[in-house]
Amino acid sequence: MKRGIVRGAMTVGLLLLLAVVWLGWRALSLPSRQVSAEPIDAHEVDAERVADALARAIRIPTISLSRDADPDAAAFRALHEELERRFPRVRATLSRERIADWSLLYTWPGADPSLAPILLAAHQDVVPIDPGTEEAWTHPPFSGAVVDGVVWGRGAIDDKGSLIAVLAAVESLLEEGFAPERGVLLAFGHDEEIGGDAGARGIARSLEERGLRPLLVLDEGGMVALDMLPGLGAVALVGVAEKGSVSLSLTAEATGGHSSVPPRQSAVGIAAAAVRALETERPPARMVDTMRATLATLAPELGVLPRFVLANADVLERPLLRALAGNEMLDAAIRTSTAATVIHGGAKSNVLPKHVEAIVNFRIIPGETVEDVVAHARATVADERVTIDIAPGTPAREPTAESPTDSAEYLLLQRTIAARFPDTLVTPYLVVGGTDARHYTAVCENVFRFLPFRVDTETRTLLHGTDERIAVAELAGAVGFYRELIRRSQEAL
């Protein structure tokens, strides 16, 4: 009997050893997915000139408030006039169209019209300043102050910095007499911060009507993260897909009346309980294809233990998901996220409201749908006193398809990033927010999301936050990046 137990234990031990050896072999044999690239050209960017152009653009508050509010025509008109003054060669050489009133589409024709153009996208609009935070800014949010090598103000990163860098790149190439074989399109939407339904969607529809299918589209999204994970160094995150989104309205109904004779649970309490249920019972974590690609790309560049774990993500999925869930940024990439954003109801401290509404925003992971989220919310709350519907005036968007990373177009982008940012890992990733890029998937398979800026943890919090700013050196480097991408795109693909 004892001998049988010993033999059984030895067999189990041997099997475990073989499993570990097999997993170890998988980790060690995983090839690097990084590429080498010739250094970026030595063109010297006039950093002061580009910084001044961005500062002037920031001073024009092209704010998107809501889908119900009309764009500030005077602000957008002023920005368009400023861009024409700052970039006279672009104005003289490229054709410019206004779409949906305030979005801009520039066309730089190529010598060979049979070659599909590349499309560089950015957006003109910015989010408003949170009321009451104006005094917290080191420099006023629309001052466009340039101090100690930094441009300050709303839109510096999101997304006027990119817009100005693209135009500066084209302007400098025109100064040199560069004439493209492959055409270049510049698409600058005016309503990205409220969904891009008029701007980027209108531009994409216009391209579709003309039968124009860009070779690739590059919009905002990922950046070069300097502190993503210990031991990695700088990582360039190239968005190849983005999550969907839906905002649900939770309307709680209860008996109103005087607060001196309250029910066991008021409408406020019912709504609060519904929100708590959704925050507690979140959709489960899942290892989606984009995250698998991210882990497989980073694994060969890591030390022994993390390489072992990431290389075997398929086998070690459950413990790996638990580990990823401990990081807020990574957790958002492995599940449909839940964010309670608005709650309102009641008019007086001694009056019980009959109706209280809460808004909960979900960012939907690939593989799940808007319908799945609505079903999850209703099943989780399960309270007949609460009505759950898609919030009026908010678009429901499905997750996008994933752009291929085994294409010549992705390789072009990867090599351009490697040329601009030596010693930086390049990886595909899932964009957890929303961008104008989703609208261009109707006309292009190779839609990528990357801003050529280096950011650390603090800098990432500046997007839509207080003290948004960009270093002049990063801005000048972005000009070099876009110049290089345009040049490299002329090669046969």
C-alpha positions as CSV (number, residue, x, y, z in Angstrom):
1,M,0.0,0.0,0.0
2,K,2.7,2.4,1.0
3,R,4.8,1.4,-2.0
4,G,1.8,2.3,-4.2
5,I,1.4,5.7,-2.6
6,V,5.2,6.3,-3.1
7,R,5.0,5.3,-6.7
8,G,1.9,7.5,-7.3
9,A,3.7,10.5,-5.6
10,M,6.8,9.9,-7.8
11,T,4.6,9.8,-10.9
12,V,2.9,13.0,-10.0
13,G,6.2,14.6,-9.2
14,L,7.7,13.5,-12.5
15,L,4.7,14.8,-14.4
16,L,5.0,18.2,-12.6
17,L,8.7,18.3,-13.4
18,L,8.0,17.6,-17.1
19,A,5.3,20.2,-17.1
20,V,7.7,22.8,-15.6
21,V,10.4,21.8,-18.1
22,W,7.9,22.2,-21.0
23,L,6.7,25.5,-19.8
24,G,10.3,26.6,-19.3
25,W,11.2,25.5,-22.8
26,R,8.3,27.5,-24.2
27,A,9.5,30.6,-22.4
28,L,13.1,30.3,-23.5
29,S,12.3,29.5,-27.1
30,L,10.0,32.5,-27.5
31,P,11.5,34.8,-30.1
32,S,11.8,38.5,-29.8
33,R,9.3,40.5,-31.8
34,Q,11.3,43.6,-31.9
35,V,12.9,45.1,-35.1
36,S,15.9,47.1,-35.8
37,A,15.7,50.3,-37.8
38,E,18.0,52.9,-39.3
39,P,18.2,56.0,-37.1
40,I,15.9,58.8,-37.9
41,D,17.1,61.5,-40.3
42,A,19.2,64.3,-38.9
43,H,16.9,67.1,-39.9
44,E,17.0,69.8,-37.3
45,V,13.5,70.8,-36.2
46,D,13.0,74.5,-35.3
47,A,11.7,73.6,-31.9
48,E,11.0,77.2,-30.9
49,R,8.9,77.8,-34.0
50,V,6.8,74.6,-33.4
51,A,6.4,75.4,-29.7
52,D,5.1,78.9,-30.6
53,A,2.6,77.4,-33.1
54,L,1.3,75.0,-30.4
55,A,1.1,77.9,-27.8
56,R,-1.0,80.0,-30.2
57,A,-3.3,77.0,-30.9
58,I,-3.8,76.4,-27.2
59,R,-4.8,80.1,-26.7
60,I,-7.9,79.4,-28.9
61,P,-10.4,77.5,-26.7
62,T,-11.9,75.1,-29.2
63,I,-13.9,73.4,-26.4
64,S,-16.4,70.6,-27.0
65,L,-19.0,70.8,-24.3
66,S,-21.7,68.2,-25.3
67,R,-23.5,66.7,-28.2
68,D,-26.4,69.1,-27.6
69,A,-24.2,72.2,-27.8
70,D,-23.2,73.8,-31.1
71,P,-19.4,74.1,-31.7
72,D,-17.9,77.5,-31.0
73,A,-17.8,78.8,-34.6
74,A,-15.6,81.8,-33.7
75,A,-13.0,79.6,-32.0
76,F,-12.8,77.1,-34.8
77,R,-12.6,79.8,-37.4
78,A,-9.8,81.5,-35.5
79,L,-7.9,78.2,-35.2
80,H,-8.2,77.6,-38.9
81,E,-6.9,81.1,-39.7
82,E,-4.0,80.6,-37.2
83,L,-3.0,77.3,-38.9
84,E,-3.0,79.0,-42.3
85,R,-0.7,81.7,-40.9
86,R,1.7,79.3,-39.2
87,F,2.0,76.9,-42.1
88,P,2.0,78.9,-45.3
89,R,3.5,76.1,-47.5
90,V,0.9,73.7,-46.4
91,R,-1.8,76.2,-47.3
92,A,-0.2,76.9,-50.7
93,T,0.5,73.3,-51.7
94,L,-2.2,71.0,-50.1
95,S,-5.9,71.2,-50.9
96,R,-8.0,71.8,-47.9
97,E,-11.7,70.9,-47.4
98,R,-14.0,71.7,-44.5
99,I,-16.3,68.8,-43.6
100,A,-19.2,69.0,-41.2
101,D,-18.4,72.7,-41.0
102,W,-15.3,72.6,-38.8
103,S,-13.4,69.4,-39.5
104,L,-10.5,69.7,-41.9
105,L,-9.2,67.3,-44.6
106,Y,-5.9,68.2,-46.3
107,T,-4.8,66.3,-49.4
108,W,-1.2,66.2,-50.5
109,P,-1.4,64.3,-53.9
110,G,1.3,61.8,-54.7
111,A,3.0,61.5,-58.1
112,D,1.6,58.0,-58.4
113,P,-2.1,58.0,-57.9
114,S,-2.3,54.2,-58.0
115,L,-0.6,54.1,-54.6
116,A,-3.0,54.3,-51.6
117,P,-2.3,57.4,-49.4
118,I,-1.5,57.3,-45.8
119,L,-3.7,59.2,-43.4
120,L,-2.5,61.1,-40.3
121,A,-5.3,62.1,-38.0
122,A,-5.6,64.4,-35.0
123,H,-8.4,66.5,-33.5
124,Q,-8.8,70.2,-32.9
125,D,-11.2,70.2,-30.0
126,V,-10.4,70.0,-26.3
127,V,-12.3,69.2,-23.1
128,P,-13.4,72.0,-20.8
129,I,-11.6,72.8,-17.5
130,D,-13.3,71.3,-14.4
131,P,-15.1,74.2,-12.7
132,G,-13.3,75.4,-9.6
133,T,-9.9,74.1,-10.7
134,E,-8.7,77.1,-12.7
135,E,-6.6,78.4,-9.8
136,A,-4.9,75.0,-9.4
137,W,-3.1,75.4,-12.8
138,T,0.5,76.5,-12.6
139,H,-0.1,78.6,-15.7
140,P,-3.7,79.5,-16.9
141,P,-5.2,76.6,-18.9
142,F,-5.5,78.6,-22.1
143,S,-2.4,80.7,-21.7
144,G,-0.2,78.6,-24.0
145,A,2.7,79.6,-21.8
146,V,6.1,78.4,-22.9
147,V,8.2,78.3,-19.7
148,D,11.5,76.4,-19.1
149,G,11.2,74.3,-22.2
150,V,7.5,73.3,-21.6
151,V,4.3,74.3,-23.4
152,W,1.4,74.6,-20.9
153,G,-2.3,74.4,-21.5
154,R,-5.4,72.4,-22.4
155,G,-4.7,70.4,-25.5
156,A,-0.9,70.4,-25.3
157,I,-1.0,66.6,-25.4
158,D,-4.6,65.9,-26.2
159,D,-4.5,66.5,-29.1
160,K,-3.2,69.9,-30.5
161,G,0.4,68.8,-29.9
162,S,0.0,66.0,-32.4
163,L,-1.9,68.2,-34.9
164,I,0.8,70.9,-34.8
165,A,3.6,68.3,-35.1
166,V,1.9,66.8,-38.2
167,L,1.5,70.2,-39.9
168,A,5.1,71.2,-38.9
169,A,6.4,67.9,-40.4
170,V,4.7,68.5,-43.7
171,E,5.7,72.2,-43.8
172,S,9.4,71.3,-43.3
173,L,9.3,68.6,-46.0
174,L,7.8,71.2,-48.4
175,E,10.6,73.6,-47.5
176,E,13.0,71.0,-48.6
177,G,11.2,70.4,-51.9
178,F,10.1,66.9,-51.0
179,A,7.4,65.6,-53.3
180,P,5.7,62.3,-52.3
181,E,5.1,59.4,-54.7
182,R,2.4,58.2,-52.3
183,G,-0.3,60.7,-51.3
184,V,-0.7,62.0,-47.8
185,L,-4.0,62.9,-46.1
186,L,-4.3,65.0,-43.0
187,A,-7.6,64.6,-41.2
188,F,-8.4,66.9,-38.2
189,G,-11.8,66.3,-36.6
190,H,-13.5,68.9,-34.6
191,D,-15.6,66.8,-32.2
192,E,-13.5,63.9,-31.0
193,E,-14.1,64.7,-27.4
194,I,-17.8,64.1,-27.8
195,G,-17.5,61.0,-30.1
196,G,-16.4,62.3,-33.5
197,D,-19.8,61.5,-35.1
198,A,-19.8,64.6,-37.2
199,G,-16.1,65.2,-37.9
200,A,-14.1,62.0,-38.2
201,R,-17.2,60.0,-39.3
202,G,-17.9,62.6,-41.9
203,I,-14.4,62.6,-43.2
204,A,-14.4,58.8,-43.4
205,R,-17.7,58.8,-45.2
206,S,-16.3,61.3,-47.7
207,L,-13.3,59.1,-48.4
208,E,-15.6,56.1,-48.9
209,E,-17.8,58.0,-51.4
210,R,-14.6,58.8,-53.4
211,G,-13.4,55.2,-53.3
212,L,-10.3,56.2,-51.3
213,R,-8.9,53.5,-49.0
214,P,-5.8,54.7,-47.1
215,L,-2.8,52.4,-46.8
216,L,-2.8,53.1,-43.1
217,V,-4.4,55.5,-40.6
218,L,-2.4,56.8,-37.6
219,D,-4.3,58.6,-34.9
220,E,-3.8,59.3,-31.2
221,G,-3.9,56.5,-28.6
222,G,-0.9,54.9,-27.1
223,M,2.4,56.6,-26.3
224,V,5.9,55.7,-25.1
225,A,5.4,54.6,-21.5
226,L,8.6,55.1,-19.4
227,D,7.5,53.2,-16.4
228,M,5.0,50.6,-17.5
229,L,6.4,47.6,-15.7
230,P,9.6,47.1,-13.6
231,G,12.5,45.8,-15.8
232,L,11.0,46.8,-19.1
233,G,12.3,50.3,-19.7
234,A,10.5,52.4,-22.3
235,V,7.6,50.7,-24.1
236,A,5.8,52.2,-27.2
237,L,2.2,51.2,-27.0
238,V,0.5,51.0,-30.4
239,G,-3.2,50.8,-30.2
240,V,-4.6,48.2,-32.6
241,A,-8.1,48.1,-31.3
242,E,-10.3,50.0,-28.8
243,K,-13.0,49.2,-26.4
244,G,-16.6,49.9,-26.9
245,S,-18.7,52.0,-24.6
246,V,-22.2,52.5,-23.3
247,S,-23.6,54.7,-20.6
248,L,-26.6,53.3,-18.7
249,S,-29.3,55.3,-16.9
250,L,-30.5,53.8,-13.6
251,T,-33.7,55.5,-12.6
252,A,-34.9,54.6,-9.1
253,E,-38.6,55.1,-8.2
254,A,-40.0,55.5,-4.7
255,T,-42.7,57.2,-2.7
256,G,-42.1,60.9,-2.2
257,G,-43.2,63.1,0.7
258,H,-41.8,64.7,3.8
259,S,-38.5,63.4,5.2
260,S,-40.0,63.3,8.7
261,V,-41.8,60.1,7.8
262,P,-39.3,58.3,5.5
263,P,-39.7,54.8,4.0
264,R,-37.2,52.1,4.8
265,Q,-35.3,53.0,1.6
266,S,-35.7,56.2,-0.3
267,A,-35.1,56.7,-4.1
268,V,-31.6,57.9,-3.2
269,G,-30.9,54.7,-1.3
270,I,-32.3,52.5,-4.0
271,A,-30.1,54.2,-6.6
272,A,-27.1,54.0,-4.4
273,A,-27.7,50.3,-3.8
274,A,-28.0,49.7,-7.6
275,V,-24.7,51.6,-8.2
276,R,-23.0,49.6,-5.4
277,A,-24.2,46.3,-6.9
278,L,-22.7,47.2,-10.3
279,E,-19.4,48.3,-8.8
280,T,-19.2,45.2,-6.7
281,E,-20.3,42.6,-9.3
282,R,-18.2,43.7,-12.2
283,P,-18.0,41.7,-15.5
284,P,-15.4,39.0,-15.2
285,A,-11.8,39.4,-16.4
286,R,-10.9,37.8,-19.7
287,M,-7.7,37.4,-21.7
288,V,-8.6,39.0,-25.0
289,D,-6.5,38.5,-28.1
290,T,-5.0,42.0,-27.9
291,M,-3.8,41.4,-24.4
292,R,-2.3,38.1,-25.4
293,A,-0.4,39.8,-28.2
294,T,0.9,42.4,-25.7
295,L,2.1,39.8,-23.3
296,A,3.7,37.7,-26.1
297,T,5.5,40.7,-27.4
298,L,6.9,41.8,-24.0
299,A,7.7,38.3,-22.6
300,P,11.0,37.7,-24.5
301,E,12.3,41.0,-23.2
302,L,11.8,40.2,-19.5
303,G,13.8,38.4,-16.8
304,V,13.4,34.6,-16.2
305,L,10.4,34.5,-13.9
306,P,8.1,37.1,-15.6
307,R,9.1,35.7,-19.0
308,F,8.1,32.2,-17.7
309,V,4.7,33.5,-16.6
310,L,3.9,35.7,-19.6
311,A,5.1,33.2,-22.2
312,N,2.7,30.7,-20.7
313,A,-0.3,33.0,-20.3
314,D,-2.6,30.4,-21.9
315,V,-1.7,27.9,-19.3
316,L,-1.4,30.3,-16.3
317,E,-4.4,32.4,-17.3
318,R,-6.3,32.5,-14.1
319,P,-3.4,33.5,-11.7
320,L,-2.2,35.9,-14.4
321,L,-5.6,37.6,-14.6
322,R,-5.6,38.0,-10.9
323,A,-2.2,39.6,-10.9
324,L,-3.2,42.0,-13.8
325,A,-6.3,43.0,-12.0
326,G,-4.2,44.4,-9.2
327,N,-3.1,47.2,-11.5
328,E,-5.8,49.8,-12.4
329,M,-4.5,50.4,-15.9
330,L,-4.0,46.7,-16.7
331,D,-7.4,45.8,-15.1
332,A,-9.1,48.1,-17.5
333,A,-7.6,46.0,-20.4
334,I,-8.9,42.7,-19.2
335,R,-12.6,43.3,-18.5
336,T,-15.5,45.5,-19.3
337,S,-15.0,48.4,-16.8
338,T,-17.7,49.9,-14.7
339,A,-17.6,53.6,-13.7
340,A,-20.4,55.4,-11.9
341,T,-20.1,59.0,-13.2
342,V,-23.3,60.9,-12.5
343,I,-26.1,60.8,-9.8
344,H,-28.8,63.4,-9.3
345,G,-32.2,63.7,-7.8
346,G,-34.0,65.6,-5.1
347,A,-34.5,69.3,-4.6
348,K,-34.6,70.0,-0.9
349,S,-33.1,68.5,2.2
350,N,-36.4,67.7,3.9
351,V,-38.3,66.4,0.8
352,L,-38.1,62.8,-0.4
353,P,-37.5,62.6,-4.2
354,K,-39.7,60.3,-6.3
355,H,-37.1,59.8,-8.9
356,V,-33.3,59.6,-8.7
357,E,-31.1,58.9,-11.7
358,A,-27.5,57.5,-11.8
359,I,-25.4,57.2,-14.9
360,V,-22.9,54.3,-15.1
361,N,-20.4,54.2,-17.9
362,F,-19.1,50.9,-19.2
363,R,-16.1,50.4,-21.5
364,I,-16.7,47.2,-23.3
365,I,-13.9,44.7,-24.0
366,P,-13.7,42.9,-27.4
367,G,-15.8,39.8,-27.4
368,E,-18.6,41.4,-25.4
369,T,-21.3,43.7,-26.7
370,V,-23.6,46.6,-25.7
371,E,-26.4,44.1,-25.4
372,D,-24.3,42.0,-23.0
373,V,-23.7,45.0,-20.8
374,V,-27.4,45.9,-20.6
375,A,-28.2,42.3,-19.7
376,H,-25.5,42.2,-17.0
377,A,-26.7,45.5,-15.4
378,R,-30.3,44.4,-15.3
379,A,-29.4,40.9,-13.9
380,T,-27.0,42.4,-11.3
381,V,-29.3,45.1,-10.0
382,A,-32.4,42.9,-10.2
383,D,-34.7,45.5,-8.6
384,E,-38.1,46.2,-10.1
385,R,-37.9,49.7,-8.6
386,V,-35.0,50.5,-10.9
387,T,-35.3,51.0,-14.6
388,I,-32.2,50.5,-16.7
389,D,-31.8,51.8,-20.2
390,I,-29.1,53.4,-22.4
391,A,-28.8,57.0,-21.3
392,P,-30.4,59.4,-23.7
393,G,-28.0,61.4,-25.9
394,T,-25.1,59.1,-25.4
395,P,-23.9,56.8,-28.2
396,A,-23.5,53.1,-27.6
397,R,-20.4,51.8,-29.4
398,E,-19.3,48.3,-29.9
399,P,-15.6,47.4,-29.6
400,T,-13.6,47.8,-32.8
401,A,-12.0,45.0,-34.8
402,E,-8.2,44.5,-34.2
403,S,-5.9,45.8,-36.9
404,P,-3.3,43.2,-38.0
405,T,0.2,43.2,-36.6
406,D,1.7,40.9,-39.1
407,S,1.2,43.4,-41.9
408,A,3.8,45.5,-43.8
409,E,1.9,48.6,-42.6
410,Y,2.4,47.7,-38.9
411,L,6.0,46.9,-39.6
412,L,6.4,50.3,-41.2
413,L,5.1,52.0,-38.1
414,Q,7.1,49.7,-35.8
415,R,10.4,50.6,-37.6
416,T,9.6,54.3,-37.6
417,I,9.0,54.1,-33.8
418,A,12.3,52.2,-33.4
419,A,14.1,54.8,-35.4
420,R,12.7,57.7,-33.4
421,F,12.9,56.0,-30.0
422,P,16.0,53.7,-29.9
423,D,16.1,51.1,-27.1
424,T,12.3,51.2,-26.8
425,L,10.1,48.1,-27.0
426,V,7.2,48.3,-29.4
427,T,4.0,46.4,-28.6
428,P,0.4,46.3,-29.7
429,Y,-2.2,47.0,-27.1
430,L,-5.9,47.7,-26.5
431,V,-6.9,51.3,-26.2
432,V,-9.3,51.5,-23.2
433,G,-10.7,54.9,-24.2
434,G,-12.2,56.2,-27.4
435,T,-10.6,57.9,-30.4
436,D,-11.6,59.2,-33.8
437,A,-9.7,56.2,-35.2
438,R,-12.7,54.0,-34.9
439,H,-14.5,55.9,-37.6
440,Y,-11.7,55.1,-40.1
441,T,-12.0,51.4,-39.8
442,A,-14.8,51.7,-42.4
443,V,-12.2,52.6,-45.1
444,C,-9.0,51.1,-43.8
445,E,-7.9,47.8,-42.2
446,N,-4.6,49.1,-40.8
447,V,-5.8,51.7,-38.3
448,F,-3.3,52.4,-35.5
449,R,-3.3,54.6,-32.5
450,F,0.0,56.1,-31.3
451,L,1.3,59.5,-30.2
452,P,5.1,59.9,-30.5
453,F,5.5,61.4,-27.0
454,R,7.3,59.9,-24.0
455,V,5.2,59.9,-20.8
456,D,5.6,58.8,-17.3
457,T,2.9,58.0,-14.7
458,E,2.5,61.7,-13.8
459,T,2.3,62.9,-17.4
460,R,-0.4,60.4,-18.2
461,T,-2.6,61.9,-15.5
462,L,-2.4,65.3,-17.3
463,L,-4.7,64.3,-20.1
464,H,-8.1,65.9,-19.3
465,G,-6.5,67.0,-16.0
466,T,-4.9,70.0,-14.4
467,D,-1.6,71.3,-15.7
468,E,-1.7,69.5,-19.0
469,R,1.6,70.3,-20.7
470,I,4.2,68.9,-23.2
471,A,8.0,69.4,-23.3
472,V,9.2,71.3,-26.3
473,A,11.8,68.6,-26.9
474,E,9.0,66.0,-27.1
475,L,7.1,68.2,-29.5
476,A,10.1,68.6,-31.8
477,G,10.8,64.9,-31.7
478,A,7.2,64.3,-32.8
479,V,7.8,66.4,-35.9
480,G,10.8,64.3,-36.7
481,F,8.7,61.1,-36.2
482,Y,6.0,62.2,-38.6
483,R,8.6,63.4,-41.2
484,E,10.2,59.9,-41.0
485,L,6.9,58.1,-41.3
486,I,5.9,60.1,-44.4
487,R,9.3,59.4,-45.9
488,R,9.3,55.7,-45.1
489,S,5.8,55.2,-46.4
490,Q,7.0,56.1,-49.9
491,E,8.9,52.8,-50.1
492,A,7.2,49.8,-51.7
493,L,4.9,48.0,-49.3
